Amino acid sequence: MARPLSPKQQACLDVVSRWLFEYGFPPSLAEIAEELKIAKPTAQSHVGKLLGKGALRRIWGRLMLPQGDNPHE
């Protein structure tokens, strides 16, 4: 069973998911921070926790959703 996400982690995941759907590539940490109105190190922390929980993964250094987890597909 997947570990639950905090509301802030879910907001971060939503930004990444939307960017992947709309633009075809993930946002940078600076873009995540700007959209969520948080500091870049805080965005990095949220992304790190999402990676640790398996809600995101890195492929060739880029953030991606686990296969089949894009709600926009």
N, C-alpha and C positions, 0 to 999 in steps of 0.2 A: 504494500500500500504506500502510495506517495505521501511524503510529509507535506502538511498543509503550508500554504504560503501566507505570509503576512499581507495586509492590505497594500503596503508600500512595495513589497516584492511583486505582488500581482499587478500593480500599476506599471512597474518596470517591465514585466513580461508582456503586458498589453502593448506598450510602446514598441518593443522589439517585434512582436507579432504583426502589428500594423505596418511597420516599416518594411518588413519582409514581404508582406502582401502588396503594399502600395508601390514600393520602389524596387523590389527584387533583391535588396541587400539590407543588412542590418545597420542600425544607427551606430554612430560612434558613442563613446562614453560621454563626450561633451554634448552631443545631441540628446542623449537620454537625460542628462542632468538639466539641460535647458528646458526640455518639455515638462519635466517633473518639478522644476524650480527647486532643485537641490544642488549641492556641491558635487563636483566631479568625483572626489574620493568616496562620497556617499553612494553615487551611482555605481562606482566600481565595487563597493561592498555589496550592494544589492545583486549585481550581476554575479559576483563570486558565490553568493549564497544560492542563487538560482542554478548555477552550474553544479554546486555541491548537492543540491536536492534533485538534480536530474531534469529540471524544468527547461534548462537550456543546455546546449552542448557547443563545443567549438569544433569547427571543421576548417582546416587550413587557416587557423587564426581568426575565423569569422564566427560570430554568434549565430546559432541556428536553433530552431525548435526541433525536438525529437520527432522523427518521422511520424506523420499522421496526427500531430498535435496542433496543426495550424487551423484555427477555427474559421479562417477565411477561405479555406480550400473548398 
